[in-house]
Amino acid sequence: MSSVAKPLQTPSLPWKTRVSLALINTVTDACRRRDGTINRRLINFLDARANPTPQAIKGVKTADFSVDSARGLWIRVYVPVPISSAEEAFPVVVFFHGGGFAFLSAASKGYDVVCRRFARELRAVVVSVEYRLAPDHRFPAQYEDGFDVLRWVEQHPTFEGFAPVADSGTVFLAGDSAGANIAHHVTVRFCKNRGSFPSLRIIGVVSIQPFFGGEERTESETRLRSAVLVNLERTDWLWKAFLPEGSDRNHPAAYLHGAESTAEIAGLEFPATVVVVGGFDPLQDRQRKYAEWLRANGKETYLIEYENAVHAFYIFPELPESDLLIGEFQAFMKRQLSRRW
């Protein structure tokens, strides 16, 4: 009598990664209040932050710039050094961190390390966005912040002299989880307002395990309902904290497959997009559906899947998929840049 092997429910991970994930779970759960607010004092105490380093460390220098001090919108810019004589200009990667729209920062140590690696290995100027957080600032605050950063980048092409090698005509948007959701919606807004940007061009989007939702549960959400970081209870809480009060998860910010979102993107010149999926990510069904939706609407889309990857895998350099992602990002950038000339 034959039997069908059931898919593994737990990934094979080093102990260091398991401890880190358990710690993140504990911290975020401790900071979420029953009334839908977040204990900011506690999370700011527990979230280790990195300072900017104008003097290069491990081949990258960084600096912070205010975009709008009134709303606390700022960016951290990463520039690889030294610059060879062959490198006349670097592409710009505008990066949106994850955290369910509600947690973490461009200054969080984990993201600072990731953006340093992106700048060094991709040979790009990386712009990490410190957008406003929910529930203090709900939809569409995060999208507005991202869009306004693009305007600032175009108006400050040398980043006040800190990155004279940046080429704002070759911009990639990237993000993970909620940050990938922001990258999508900011790109849509850019495409609709392309005429108001004289020089800035988005030539690619890298969507790392994007955070999308919907009222109907998917198979992967149900099968991996107790997974670390993005189980059903946590994601439901995060959507409720982010979306307008009274909205459900079929709101267009979360669910892209309704008539409104499809009509909006159909006529846009949306840039080529890479969608990255992990085999132990409860959001994987939605991520594949996102890639399929882009393709169905005539957009150039590449789907990359890592069978053993958990949500946020690439933040952990000890995982082999982290190196693989860097290689895929490099190849995508090279392909898109070659098309410009």
N, C-alpha and C positions, 0 to 999 in steps of 0.2 A: 504494500500500500504506500503510495507516494504522498509526500506532504509538501506544502508550499512554504518556503522559508519566509518568516515575518521580518520586515525591515527592523534593523536595530533601533532601539529607542534612546540609546545614549551614545554619544560620540566617544571616540578614543582620543583623550586629551592628556597632556602632561599634567602632573600634580600642580605645578606652578600656575597653569592656566585655570585649573579647577578652583584653586584657592582664590584667585583674582576674581573669577566670575561669582563665586559665592559671596565674596566681600561686597562686590557691586550690588548684588541682589539685596543683601542685608541693609546696606546704606540707603538705597533708594526706597525700600519698603519702610524703613524707619522714618524717613522724611516726608512720606505721603500721609496727609491727615485725612480723617474720615469725612471732613466737611469739604473735601476737594481742593484744599490749599496745600502748600508745601512749606515745611519748616526751613526757610532759607538760611537762617543762622546756623542750623545744624549741618545742612548740606554744604554750605560754604566752608565750614570748619573741617568737614571730612573730605572734601574734594581738593586734593593736592594741586596747587597751581605752580606754574613755571613763569619766571620773569623773562622779559625780552633780553636778548644778548646782542647789542650792537657790535660787539667784538666777536668775530666768528668763533664758533665752537663746532668741531668736527665738520668743518667745511660749509657751515651755514651761519649767516648773521640774521638777526631778527630785530624788528622795531614795531611799536604800536602807533597807530594813527587814529585820531578821532574823526569820525564821519559826521556825527550829529551828537554833540555832548548833551543836548536837552533830553534826548531819549536814551542816552547811554550806548549809542551805536558806535562801535569801533572795530578796527581790523588789526590783525597781527600779520606782518609781511615777512616772508622768508626768502632770502636771496642766497644762492649757492656761490661760494668763492673758493679758490681764485677763479677768475674768468679767463679762459684761453683766448688767444688772438682770433681763433676761428669762430668764437661765439659772439657774434655781433649783437644779438638780441635773444632774450629768452621768452618762450610762451608764458602766459599767465594762467595759473590754475586758481580759480575762486572756489574755496572749499567751505562747505557748511557741515558743522559737526552734528553728530547724533545726540540722542538723549530724550527722545519722545516729545520734542518741542518744549520740554519743561526742565531738563537737567543739563548739567555740564556747561563748558565754556571753551572759547578759543584758547584760554590760558590753562585749561586742565592739562596736567602733565602728559596723560596718555595721548591727547590730540596734539600737543606740542611736539612730542616725539615723532608721531606719524607725519606731521607736516614738515618737520625737518628732514625726514627720510624722503618724502616726496620731492622737496626742493633739491636735495643732494642727488638722488638717483634719477629723477626725471629731467634734471637740468632745467628747472622752471622756477619762476617767481611765484610763490604760493601766497595767496591772500586768504587767511582764515577769518571768518566773519563771526563777530560777537553780536548775535541778534538777540532781540528781546525774548523772554521766556514766558510760557504759559504756567499757571492760569492767570498770572498778573496781566499778561498781554496775550489775548486770544487771536485767532484768525481774524484778519489777514496780516497781523503785525509782522510776523516772521518773513512773509513774502515781500512786504513793503520794504523791510530792512535790506533784504537781499538785492532787490531791484535798485535801491538807492546806492548800495555799494558799487554796483556796476556804473552808475553815473559818476560816482566819485573817482573810480579807477580811470574812466575815460578823461576826466578833467584833471587828473594828476598822473600823467603817464610815466613820470620818473619817481613817483612816490616821494615828492619833495626832495629829490636828489638822492634818496636812499637806494633806489633800484633803477639807475639810468639805462640798464640793459633790458628792461621790461618792454614787451611788444603788446600793447593793448589791442592791436588788430588781430591777435591770435590768442583768444581766450577759451579756456575749457572750464566748464562748471562741473564740480564734483561734490559728492556728499555721501554720507552713510546713514542709513535708517531714516529718521526724521529729516536729517540733512539732505538726503537724496530726494525726499518728497519736496523740500524747499527748492532744491536745484531744478526739479521738473517745472514747478509752478513759476519760478522766476524766469526760466527759459521761455515759457509760454508768454509771459508778460513782455519779455524782451522782443520776441518775434512779432508781437502785435504792435510794438512801438519802435520797430527797427529804424524807421525814418528819423527818429529823434536822436539817434546815436551816429554822429558823423564818421567816427573811426573805429569804435569798438565792434568786434565781431566774435560771436560765440561759434566755434567751429567743432565742438564736440562736448558731449555730456557723459560723465562716468557715474552711474547710479549703483552704489554699493548697497545691496540688500535694502532696497527702498521700503519705507514704511507707508503702506496703503491699507485701507480697511473697507468695511462694508458690513451691513447688518447680517447677511447670510454667512454662516461659518463655512470655512473651507475645510477640505479633508486634512490638510497639514496642520491647520490651527487646532483641530480636534485631536488628531493623533499625537501632537507634540504640545498639548495644552499645559503641561507642567514644565516646559523647557525653561532654561535660565533666561533672564533679561526680558523676554517678550512673551510671557505666557498670557493667556486670555484675560485674566484678572487685571494684570498690569496694563495691557494695551487698551482695554476698555476704559480704565481710569484715565489714561493719557488722552484718548480721544475726547472724553467728556471734558477734560481740563482745557483742551485746545480749541475745539469747535465752538461756534456761537451757541450760547445757551438756548436750549430747546431743540438743537439739531440732533439728528441721529448719524450713524456712521455711513450712511449713503450720501452725505454731504459731498459736493464735488471736490473739496479739498482732500477727502479720504478716498472716495470711490470715483474712479475716472471713467467708468464704463457706461454712464448714463448719457442721455441724448445731449445734454448741455456740454459736457466735456468733449464728447466726440465731435460735435459740430464745431466747437472752438478750435480744436487742433487740426481738423481736416484740411483747412486751407492754408495752414502755416508752413513756412519753410523751416521746419524743426531740424536742428542739427543731428548728425549721426550720434547714436547713443549706445553705450555699453551697459548692460544690466547684469549685475553679479548676484548669484544665488547660492545659498548654502544648504546642504542636504539635511542639516539639523536645525534649520531656522523655521519656526512655525509660520513665518510670512512667505515661505517659498512659493506657494501656489499663487498668491497675489502678485509676486514678483514676476513669475513666468507669464501670468496673464497681462501684466503691464507691457512686457516685451511683445507679446502677441498683439496687443491693442495698438502699439506703435506701428508694428509691421502692417497690420490690417488697414491702417490709415496712411500707408505709403511712406513711412519713415524708416530710414536706414537704421537697423537695430542689430546688435550682437549680444547673444546670450552666453554667459560664462557660468558654469556650475562647478562647485567643489563639493563632492559627495560627503566629506567628513566635516564640513565647516559649520560652526555654530554662528549665531548672530554676533556681529562685531569681531569676527575671527581675526581680521587684518590688523587690529590694534595690538595683537600679541605676536611679537617678532619670533618667538620660539616655534610658532606653527608654520609648517611648510607652505600652506596656502597663502600666507602673508607675502612670501617671496614671489609666489606665482602671480599674485595680483599685481605686484609692482611690474613684473615682466609684461603682463597683459596691458597695463596702463601705458607703459613705454611704447609698445607696439602700436597701440591705438593712436597715441599722439604722433608717432612718426608717420603713420599712414595719413592722418588728417593734415599734418603740416605739409606733406609732399604734394597734396592736392592743390595747395594754394599757389604753387609756382609753375 
